Amino acid sequence: MKHGILRDAQDLDSQGVAQVVVSRAARRITGLDVEAAVKSALLERFGFDGRAFALLLDGGAPSVVVEPELTGDLAALDLNYDARTRRVTGRLTMPGSAATRLKPVRISGQLVETAEVVVPLRTIARGETLRPSDVTVERRPRDAQFNDVLGEMKAAIGKVAKRTLMAGAVLRSGDVQREEVVGRGDIVTILYEARGIAISMRGRASEAGAIGDTIAITNIQSKRVLQGTVTGPGRVNVSPHGGGQIAAAR
């Protein structure tokens, strides 16, 4: 190279660089963008409300990038929909994009019914009590084993994990239980109230229970077995219907 003029490729000092990659800004289209475009087209063209459905694309979401200055919504064209099989096919385009105009993106897939489910946001250890910040509600495809899943936050919050719960895994009714406030073998206070009479005595819990559970307790003095409702830590109430047993137990 002489006087700043590059005469030959050999004049270029690569400093050991074997490959040069040129990159430019672009907007990447996500699977959620594709699903939104298809659902919008289904509603407009077929009157089909797809909010309770998820789109499972054959081969996964396509790799689509468009010009970064385009901020509009993706559109689905030439859409075909089979109501019996819920299969869809179509073509994706981004208005104003030369990329999708020059290289059309075709898709095919199936709509599957979804339902709201509760999932942990982090790994929950066995014995931990679930807090509102630990779980969230998501829509997931409904399957044959969907009957016992938890669909509301209130069904999980305040419950105790019966085993380790993984983040993102659908919670089922058998995964959690109400927090036990009386343990098996615990000494408890048995309370009986009826017609202005209040009786308390000591007992031993024959089984564990959470608030609201009916458990068996034994009067320590008389050894009589009673049925009562757990009302708090170490407290069990016996209803008036068990008055005969209470009288015999005193």
Secondary structure per residue as TSV (DSSP state, phi and psi in degrees):
chain	resnum	aa	ss	phi	psi
A	1	M	-	360.0	135.4
A	2	K	B	-136.5	133.1
A	3	H	T	55.2	37.1
A	4	G	T	76.5	9.6
A	5	I	B	-104.1	126.9
A	6	L	-	-84.4	107.7
A	7	R	-	-91.3	-26.8
A	8	D	S	-151.0	155.3
A	9	A	G	-61.1	-25.9
A	10	Q	G	-69.8	-19.0
A	11	D	G	-74.2	-14.5
A	12	L	S	-83.7	119.9
A	13	D	-	-84.6	106.3
A	14	S	-	-82.0	-12.3
A	15	Q	T	51.8	39.7
A	16	G	T	86.3	-2.9
A	17	V	-	-77.7	122.9
A	18	A	-	-94.6	-18.5
A	19	Q	-	-146.5	139.9
A	20	V	-	-116.3	125.8
A	21	V	-	-113.4	126.4
A	22	V	-	-99.8	123.6
A	23	S	-	-117.5	152.2
A	24	R	-	-141.6	156.8
A	25	A	-	-65.5	145.9
A	26	A	-	-156.8	159.0
A	27	R	E	-103.9	123.4
A	28	R	E	-93.2	131.1
A	29	I	E	-85.5	130.5
A	30	T	-	-97.3	169.5
A	31	G	H	-61.7	-33.4
A	32	L	H	-66.5	-35.8
A	33	D	H	-63.0	-42.8
A	34	V	H	-63.5	-46.5
A	35	E	H	-62.2	-41.6
A	36	A	H	-63.6	-39.8
A	37	A	H	-65.4	-43.1
A	38	V	H	-65.9	-44.4
A	39	K	H	-64.6	-37.9
A	40	S	H	-64.1	-42.2
A	41	A	H	-68.4	-36.7
A	42	L	H	-62.9	-41.7
A	43	L	H	-67.9	-42.0
A	44	E	H	-71.1	-40.5
A	45	R	H	-91.9	-37.7
A	46	F	H	-114.9	-4.7
A	47	G	-	69.6	22.7
A	48	F	-	-95.4	120.8
A	49	D	-	-89.1	109.1
A	50	G	-	-97.4	17.2
A	51	R	T	-64.0	-27.7
A	52	A	T	-94.2	15.2
A	53	F	E	-127.7	155.4
A	54	A	E	-115.1	148.5
A	55	L	E	-99.5	116.4
A	56	L	E	-98.7	108.6
A	57	L	E	-83.0	137.2
A	58	D	T	-64.2	123.1
A	59	G	T	79.2	7.2
A	60	G	S	84.0	177.6
A	61	A	S	-67.3	135.6
A	62	P	-	-69.9	155.4
A	63	S	-	-88.1	109.5
A	64	V	E	-130.2	127.7
A	65	V	E	-127.4	141.2
A	66	V	E	-130.3	174.8
A	67	E	-	-60.4	138.4
A	68	P	T	-65.3	-24.4
A	69	E	T	-78.3	-9.0
A	70	L	-	-85.5	115.4
A	71	T	-	-113.2	5.0
A	72	G	S	-75.2	-176.7
A	73	D	-	-90.2	145.5
A	74	L	-	-64.8	149.2
A	75	A	E	-124.3	145.8
A	76	A	E	-108.4	122.8
A	77	L	E	-114.4	165.3
A	78	D	E	49.7	41.2
A	79	L	E	-79.5	131.8
A	80	N	E	-117.1	138.4
A	81	Y	E	-137.4	127.0
A	82	D	E	-102.4	109.3
A	83	A	T	-65.0	-27.2
A	84	R	T	-73.8	-48.1
A	85	T	T	-95.2	-12.2
A	86	R	T	62.0	29.1
A	87	R	E	-85.5	142.8
A	88	V	E	-131.1	145.8
A	89	T	E	-137.7	154.3
A	90	G	E	177.6	-169.5
A	91	R	E	-131.0	139.8
A	92	L	E	-101.1	143.8
A	93	T	E	-148.8	151.6
A	94	M	-	-113.4	115.6
A	95	P	T	-52.1	126.5
A	96	G	T	87.8	-0.1
A	97	S	-	-94.7	124.6
A	98	A	H	-71.7	-28.8
A	99	A	H	-62.7	-49.0
A	100	T	H	-77.8	-21.2
A	101	R	H	-74.3	-40.9
A	102	L	H	-79.1	-29.5
A	103	K	S	-131.9	86.2
A	104	P	-	-59.2	142.4
A	105	V	E	-107.7	114.8
A	106	R	E	-100.8	143.7
A	107	I	E	-132.3	158.0
A	108	S	E	-150.4	150.3
A	109	G	E	-179.4	-167.2
A	110	Q	E	-139.2	141.8
A	111	L	E	-88.0	130.7
A	112	V	E	-122.1	142.3
A	113	E	E	-68.2	141.1
A	114	T	E	-122.8	168.2
A	115	A	E	-147.9	158.8
A	116	E	E	-76.3	133.3
A	117	V	E	-135.2	155.9
A	118	V	E	-95.3	130.7
A	119	V	E	-131.8	144.8
A	120	P	E	-70.8	145.4
A	121	L	S	-88.5	-12.4
A	122	R	S	-149.5	171.0
A	123	T	-	-70.7	128.0
A	124	I	B	-107.6	123.1
A	125	A	-	-76.0	153.1
A	126	R	T	-58.2	134.7
A	127	G	T	90.9	-10.2
A	128	E	-	-75.3	145.8
A	129	T	B	-90.9	129.6
A	130	L	-	-77.5	130.5
A	131	R	-	-107.1	164.5
A	132	P	G	-56.5	-32.3
A	133	S	G	-77.5	-6.8
A	134	D	G	-90.0	-18.5
A	135	V	E	-134.2	162.7
A	136	T	E	-147.3	169.8
A	137	V	E	-109.7	129.8
A	138	E	E	-129.4	162.6
A	139	R	E	-96.7	129.2
A	140	R	E	-130.5	152.1
A	141	P	E	-57.3	134.9
A	142	R	-	-79.6	132.7
A	143	D	-	-125.9	-175.9
A	144	A	T	-68.0	-20.8
A	145	Q	T	-103.9	39.3
A	146	F	-	-97.4	-2.9
A	147	N	T	-67.9	-32.6
A	148	D	T	-104.7	17.6
A	149	V	B	-79.6	155.0
A	150	L	-	-87.9	126.0
A	151	G	-	-109.7	-3.7
A	152	E	S	-132.8	145.5
A	153	M	G	-58.6	-39.8
A	154	K	G	-64.5	-19.1
A	155	A	G	-76.9	-14.1
A	156	A	T	-112.9	-37.1
A	157	I	T	-64.8	131.5
A	158	G	T	88.1	-8.6
A	159	K	E	-85.7	163.4
A	160	V	E	-108.2	136.6
A	161	A	E	-70.2	126.8
A	162	K	S	-82.5	-15.5
A	163	R	S	-153.8	177.1
A	164	T	-	-67.8	128.9
A	165	L	B	-109.0	125.0
A	166	M	-	-86.2	145.6
A	167	A	T	-60.4	132.3
A	168	G	T	86.7	-9.9
A	169	A	-	-81.8	138.9
A	170	V	-	-64.6	131.0
A	171	L	-	-84.7	135.2
A	172	R	B	-115.2	162.5
A	173	S	G	-59.8	-30.3
A	174	G	G	-79.0	-4.8
A	175	D	G	-83.6	-21.5
A	176	V	E	-132.8	162.0
A	177	Q	E	-147.3	159.6
A	178	R	E	-66.3	149.2
A	179	E	-	-68.5	124.8
A	180	E	E	-76.1	126.4
A	181	V	E	-109.0	-5.4
A	182	V	E	-130.2	126.0
A	183	G	-	-98.1	156.6
A	184	R	T	-62.4	129.9
A	185	G	T	88.6	-4.8
A	186	D	-	-68.5	146.7
A	187	I	E	-80.5	126.3
A	188	V	E	-126.7	163.9
A	189	T	E	-97.6	121.2
A	190	I	E	-93.9	126.1
A	191	L	E	-116.2	136.8
A	192	Y	E	-134.9	124.4
A	193	E	E	-131.8	127.5
A	194	A	E	-163.2	132.1
A	195	R	T	51.5	44.2
A	196	G	T	79.0	3.2
A	197	I	E	-104.3	130.7
A	198	A	E	-123.4	124.8
A	199	I	E	-125.3	135.1
A	200	S	E	-128.9	146.1
A	201	M	E	-153.4	165.7
A	202	R	E	-91.7	143.7
A	203	G	E	-146.1	172.6
A	204	R	E	-121.4	129.9
A	205	A	E	-73.4	127.1
A	206	S	S	-83.2	-13.9
A	207	E	S	-153.0	162.0
A	208	A	-	-80.7	159.1
A	209	G	E	-162.7	150.9
A	210	A	E	-96.8	171.3
A	211	I	T	-59.2	128.2
A	212	G	T	98.5	-15.1
A	213	D	-	-75.2	146.6
A	214	T	E	-96.4	123.4
A	215	I	E	-130.9	164.2
A	216	A	E	-91.1	135.7
A	217	I	E	-132.1	151.1
A	218	T	E	-112.0	126.9
A	219	N	E	-66.3	118.1
A	220	I	T	-61.7	-35.9
A	221	Q	T	-76.1	-47.4
A	222	S	T	-96.5	-13.3
A	223	K	-	69.3	12.0
A	224	R	-	-74.3	143.1
A	225	V	E	-97.9	127.6
A	226	L	E	-119.9	160.8
A	227	Q	E	-110.5	127.3
A	228	G	E	-141.6	168.5
A	229	T	E	-106.1	129.9
A	230	V	E	-70.5	125.0
A	231	T	E	-114.4	-9.2
A	232	G	E	175.6	179.0
A	233	P	T	-58.0	117.8
A	234	G	T	72.3	14.6
A	235	R	E	-126.1	132.9
A	236	V	E	-133.9	127.5
A	237	N	E	-100.2	137.3
A	238	V	E	-106.7	130.7
A	239	S	-	-74.8	161.8
A	240	P	G	-59.6	-25.0
A	241	H	G	-64.0	-18.2
A	242	G	G	-99.0	20.6
A	243	G	H	-59.2	-37.2
A	244	G	H	-61.8	-40.2
A	245	Q	H	-68.0	-39.0
A	246	I	H	-62.1	-46.0
A	247	A	H	-60.7	-38.9
A	248	A	H	-73.4	-23.5
A	249	A	H	-84.5	-18.5
A	250	R	-	-69.3	360.0
